[in-house]
Structure formats: C-alpha cells, structure tokens
C-alpha cells in the first residue's frame, strides 16, 4: 500500500532562513532537495539514525520516519530529521 504522503506530486518546503522554496518530489528526501538547491545541510548518516540533520519546524506537520525522535518529540512536531521524514502538509523549516 502506498503512503498517502508519497501519493502527492511533490512536497512544498519553504526554507525560512534562505528564502528558498523547495519542490520535493516523491522518492526524494528534503535533505537531498536542499542540497540540490545549494543549501549546506549537515547529515552524517542520511538514515534517520544520527540526528545531525534535525531541523526546526516553523509551520506544518511532519510525518516522522526516523528511529531517533521519541514519542513526545514526534507529538510536538517542533523538529524533524529531514533525511528521511516527509509531511502531508506544506512545511516551513529553519533552513
């Protein structure tokens, strides 16, 4: 069964700090899209395990797909690991 968040044509991510708007297609991580747009984003593992790419969420609701953040962090939705997580809503991130 296909994940509803993956069925969308793309995910819109606004990078508040740089003023960049990313159109993230299915199968591409936010981290990959940010790097393709020329943003320097730290990520060591790119598997949702190390936490290096943890990013503040200013607006929107992340779909957490990592194994690092605990239940409370996921409920608050203040941060997300952009190497593996997505969203079913438009996101504004502190990038």
Secondary structure, DSSP 8 states (H G I E B T S, - for coil): ---HHHHSSEEEEEETTTTEEEEEETT--HHHHHHHTT-----SSSSSSS-TTEEEEEES-EE---SSS-HHHHHH-SEEETTT-EESS-EEE--
